[in-house]
Amino acid sequence: MDARPLAMSLFAGAGGCSLGFKRAGYRILYALDIDENAVETYRHNFPDTRCEVADIMSCDFEKLLKNLSLKTGELDVLIGGPPCQGFSTAGMRFWDDPRNGLLKHYVNALAVLRPKWFVMENVEGLLTAKGGIYVCEAANAFINLGYSIRIDKIYAQEYGIPQRRKRALVIGNRLGMEFNLPEPLIPVHGRIFKHSDITLRHAIEGLPAPTLDKHKPVSYQGKPKHEWEEQLRDRNEKLYDHFTFKIEGIQLERITNLKPGQSMKDLPESLHHESFSRRANRRVMDGTPTEKRGGAPSGIKRLIFDEPSLTITGAAIREFIHPEANRPLTLRECARIQTFPDWFRFKGNASERIKQIGNAIPPLLAQIFAVHLRVHYGFDNVGRNVPGKLFAHTLTKATAMSPALAKTDLMLWGLYKKQIPNTVFLDDGHGEYYNSKFTFRMQGSRQWRCSGYSKKF
């Protein structure tokens, strides 16, 4: 009998989260995504998992359970989360707005599947989308389904990912457990936490020079120089997606003049792209979906070898310049920065592949969280009639909180108060709010936790 925990992936993309959970010893029963190229990628790399091109808004999860020979509540963990779909129409009730349809159907999937755990990952803009309403409405829905949840902004570089990548996580269980996140593995420091012991150099320095032929694989040069390189090669023999294009003319002049850490603004005006001035002055509202943001305001930027990379996005192969070579990053370099092993293949054209890479949860990050849930908490104690609750949230590591995050913070406090009727919260002057039975304490930087349910600090 297969004793591995059972997982299902919604909004699976290329399968970064699935790879992490699979490596942590989970069995991925089923995956879906609406993107055909992403599903082709998933099927290629996970031949034992049933993966379908499907829209969650038309998916019959009761029928799916039957087809998978599962009963409601037997699934151990549901991974993946709905993307934020923009701003609600003024005056329209949140759940009636069609732009919140993906979240609504995700909640419906939880109600039918009743997984013991769910892990919902999203861009950090989730925390401020719709003025904080989005995440608070989602939290309230999860609580009403009986899930104990926490909401956190995590910094991937603290878990050994060689890039500065901030993400929002909502994790919940219906076992009544209050749980901690895995402890950070790598100390980070400096402005915007850009200094770390795991850097871009670990991820890409050992790669050979790329080819100009996008269909031609590349051979490794010598043996791995360190453990990171060995893990990324993972017994692979040929490198795919490690190609570049011939750079010439003014673009080559721009790149040649860039020093590590510099961007378009550091070049002479004569080398600025014609759209740079307009883009450089653009300000993006909190919560604006990625596809509506346009290009990066900095234009091209040369990365620094001895820092974590900037966040890998769908624009990385156009705008991120190699620390030493006069060319942009290759698809394979971006995949490595995301911690995909070299054997992992992506399908579609170059723009479709980098979109899959940029949208993925780094497999190593997913693996760390998957191991943590399995080893420290598990999947037992099901059946107790425990009410759902929000018991912890962390919206930033920074010492100061933006007005947008402060608004969300205040709304989340409203959920705590709703859970504890007739409570008057008092500040003792040391960041601790209390009444006669319950204590809310700030742990570290802006991490709040209610300790009145089962344990104290």
N, C-alpha and C positions, 0 to 999 in steps of 0.2 A: 504493500500500500504506500502511495506517495504521501509523505508526511509534510511536504513543503507547504508553507502558508500560501493561500490562494489570493491572487491579485488580479485586478482588472484596470485597464487604462482608458480613460476618456480623454479626448483631445490629445491623442498619443503623439502626434507629430512624427518625427523620425525615430523616436524611441529612446531618447536620452534617459528619461526617468525609468522606463522599463528595463533598460540595460543595468542601471544601478540596482534595482530591486532584484533582477535575475541573478546578478553577481552576489547579492546578499542572501541568496538561497530561497527566493520566492518563485512560485510557478505563476507565470503570466497567462491566464486563461483566455483573455479576450482583449482586443484593443480596437478603437475606432478613431477615425479622423475624417474630416470633410475634404481634406486636400489629397488629391489622387497621387501626386508625386511623393508626398510624405508616406502614404500607405504603401506605395511600391518600395520605398526605402525600408519601411518597417518589415514588410514581408520578406525582403531579401535577407535582412539581418536576424529575423526571428521566425524561422520557417516552422517552428513548432507551435506558434501562437496564431490563433485565428484572428485576422485583422481585416476590417471592412471599411470601405468608403461609406460613411454614413453621417447624417446630420442628427445630432442628439435630439433636436426638436421633433423629429419624426420617428425616433427609436422606441420600440415597444419593449421595455425592460422586463416585463412579466414573461413575454414570449422568449426573450433572450435567456432568462434564467432556466426556462424549460428546455431550451435547446442545449444549454450547457450542463443539464442534469443537476442543477443547483436549486436549493430552496432559499427563500428569503432568509437572510441572516447568516448564511454559510460562508459568504465571501469574507475574507480576512481584512483586505484593504482595498480601497478604491483610490487610484492615483490619477493625477491630472486635474486641471481646473479650467473653467470657462474664461475666455478673454473678456476684458471689459469692453462694452460696445458703445461707449459714448455717453452723452448727457441726457438725462430725462427731460421730457417736455414739461414746461412749467405748468403746475396745477394738476398734472396727471399722477394718479396713484402709482407708486413705484412698481408694483407687480403687474400693473396693467400696461406698462410701457413696453412695446414690442422690442425695444433695444435692450431690455433686461431679460429677453426670452431665453438666452443660453443659461443664465444663472437660474432662472425659474425651472428649466428642465433638468439642470444639474441637481437641484433640490428634489425634484420629482424622482430622479434616478436614485438618490440616497434613500428616499422614502420607500421605494420598491425593493432595492437591493439590500438595504440595511446592513452595510458592511460594518465590521467591528471597528475599523479605523478608516479615516479618509485623510488624504494629504492633498491639499489644494495649493498650487503654486501660481504666482502671477507676478507681473511687473510691479514695482513699488508704487506706481501710480494708483493701484487698487486701493491703497490706504487713504487716498484723498479724493478718489473719483466721486463725482456728484456731491462734493462738499462733505464727504465722509458717510453719506447716506448708503452708498453701495455696500461697503464692508459691514456696516452696522445692520442693514437689512439682511444681508447674508448670514451674519452671526446669529441674529435673532431666529432666522429660519432653521439653522442647524440646531440651536438650543431647543427649539420647539419639537424637533425630531428626537430629542433625548441625548444629544451629543454634548460631551464636555469638551470645550474647545479652548485653544489659545491662538492668538494672532500676533505674528512677529515679523519684523523686518530683519532679514539675515544678510550677512556680508560674506559672500562666497569665499573670499580670500582668507577668511579665518578658518576655513575648513580645507585649506591646501589647494584651492582652485587658483590657477595662475592668472587671474584677472580680477579687476575690481567690478564686482557684479552684485548689485543689491536687488533683493527680491522679497516679495511679501509671501508669507506662508500662513495658511490657516490649517491647523491639524486638529482633528477631533476623534474621540472614541465614544462608544456607547457602553463602555465597561465601568463607567463611573470613576475612571482614573484621572487624577491630576498628575501631570507628567512634565518633565523638564526636556528642553532641547539638548542634543549632544553638546558637550563642552567644546568650545573652539580648540582647534589643534595647533594653530599657528598664531603667534602674537603679531598683531598689526598695529601700526602707529603712524603718526604724522598727519598732515592735513589731508582730509578725505581718505585717511587710512590707506595710503598708497605705498607704505613701506612694509614689506613682508619677506620672510625667508624663502618663500616659494615664488618664483618670478617667471617672467616670460622666457628667460634663458633656459629654465628647466624644460619648458614645453617644446621649444622649436630649435634650439641651437644645434642639436644633433642631426638635423635633417640635411640631406644633400641639396645641392643647387637644383632649383626647379627646371622643368623642361618647358619649351615653347609649344610643344605639341600636347594639346589637352586630352588626347586619346592615349598617350603613351605613358606607361608606368615608369617609375624611377627606381633604381636600385640603391640600397643603403651603401654607405661608405664606412666599412669597418664595423666593429662591435659597439654596442651601447656604452656610453661613457659613464653613466650613473644609473641608479635604480629607477628614476623617473623615465629615462629614455627606454629602459628595458620594459617597463610596464606599458608604455605607449606603443612600443613595437609589438609586444604580446605575441611573439613567435611569427609575426607577419613576414613575408618574404619580398613583396613588391609594394611600392607606394603608388596609390592612385590619388587623383585630385591635387597633385602637387605640380601645378603648371602656372605659368604667368604669361602675360602678353608683352609684346615688344613695346617699350616705352620710348618715345622720341619727341622732338619738338619742345614746345613750351612746357608740356607736362613733365618731361625729363628734367628741364631746367628748374622747375619748381621743386621737384623731389630732390635733386642734387643739392640744392641750397638749404634744404631743411636739416637742422641738427636734431639729435634725439630730444624729445619733449616739445619741439616746436611745431606750430601749425601754420596755416595759411596767413594768419594775422602777423606772423613774424617775418614774412617775406616782403620784399619791396612791392609797392603798389602796382608796379608794372607787371608783376607776376600773379596778381590776384585774379581769380576767376571772375568773370563778369557778374555772376550772381552772388559773389561773396559778401558784398556790402549789405545786400538785402537780407541774406541769411544770417549774417553775423549779428544783426540787431534784432533778430526774431526772439520772442519769448514765448515759451510753450506753457499753456495752462496746465496745472496739475490735473492728472487724470485723462489727458488727451490721448486717445489710442495711438499706438506707434505708427500705424499706417497713415495717420493724418498729420504727422509731425514734419514731414519733408526731410531733407538732408541734415547732417550734423552742422551746427553753426561754425565749427572750426574748420570745415572742409578737410583737406588732407592733413594728416598729423603723423609725424614719425614717432614710433614707440620707443621705449627705453628698455633695454635688455634686463636691467637689474631692478625692475619694479614689476608688479603684476600688470598685465595688459589692461588697456581700457576694455570696457564691456563689448564683447563680440555681438554684433547686430547684423542685419541684412545688408548694411553698407560697408562692412569691414573690408571686403576685397577691393573696394574702390577707394576708401579713405584712410585706411591704416597702412602706413609705410613701414616696411621692415626696419629694424634698428640700424642695420649696417648696409644692406643691399639697397640699390636705388630702384625699388619696385614695391608695389603693394603686397600685402600678405596673400598667400595662396589659400585655396579652400582647405587643404590639408593642415596648414598651419593654424587656421581658425578652428578646425575640428580638434586639433591637439590642445589648443588653449581652452576649449570646452571639455577637455579630458576624454574625448572619443578615442578609442584605440585605432591603430592604423588599419586594421582589417575591416573596420566599419565602412561600408560603402553607401554613398548617397546617390539618389536617382533624380532625373530631371536635368534641365539646363543649369548653367552656372548660377544664375540669379535664383532659381528655385532651390538649388542645393544650399546656397549660403543662407537663404531664408530659413530652411530647416535647421541648419547648424545654429544660427543666431537665436531661434525661438526655443531651442532645446534646454531642458534642465541638464546641467553638467552631470554625466553619469556618476562621476566620483562623489559629487555632492549627494545625489539620490542614494547612492550605496551607503554612505555614512549614516544618513537618516534611517534607511531601511534596516540596517544592522542594529541601530540604537533602539528602534521600536521592538524588534524581534527579541533582542537579548535582554533588555531591561524591563519590558512591559508585557509583551506577549499578547495572546488572543483568548485568554480564558476569562472566567467570571461573567460569562454572558448569561442573561436571564434575570439578573437583578433589576428591579423596577426603579432605576435611578433617574431623577430628573436631569435634564441637560443644564449646562451652565457655561458661562464664560469665566475662566478662573485666572487668566493671565494675558497680558499683552505688552509688547515692546514695539514702539513705533520708530525709534531712532537710537543709535549709539551716541550721537552727538550730544554735547552738553546743552545746546540750545535746540528748541523745537520751532519749526516754521509755523506761521499762523494757520496754514492749511492742516498740518498734522495736529496742532493744538485743538482745532475744531473737531477733528476725528476723535482725539483723546477724550474730549469732554463728552462726546456722544457715547463712547464706549463706557465711560463712567455711568452714564444713564442706564446701561444694561446691568452693571453691577448692582445699582440701587434698586432696579426692578426686581432682581433676584432676591433681595433682602428687604422685604416690606417694612415700613415704619422705621427706617434707619436714618439717623442723623449722623453725617460724617463730620468729624472734627480733625483738624490738622494740629498735630502735637509740636509743630515747628521743626521737625526733623524728617519731613517727607513721609510721615506715616499717618494714615487716616484710620480712625477706629471708632467703634462703639463698644457696648458691653460684651458683645460676642464675637465680632468679626474684625479682622485686622487687614488693612491693605498697606503693603509696604513697597517702597521703590527699591528694587534690587539692581545694583550697578547703575548703568546709564539708562534712565527712563524705562525701566522694566517694572511693571506693576503686577502684583499678584494678590488675590484674595486668599487668605489663609484660614478663614473661619470655617470652611467646610470639613476639613479632615486633619489638617496639620498646621503647625506653626513653624516659623523659621528659626 
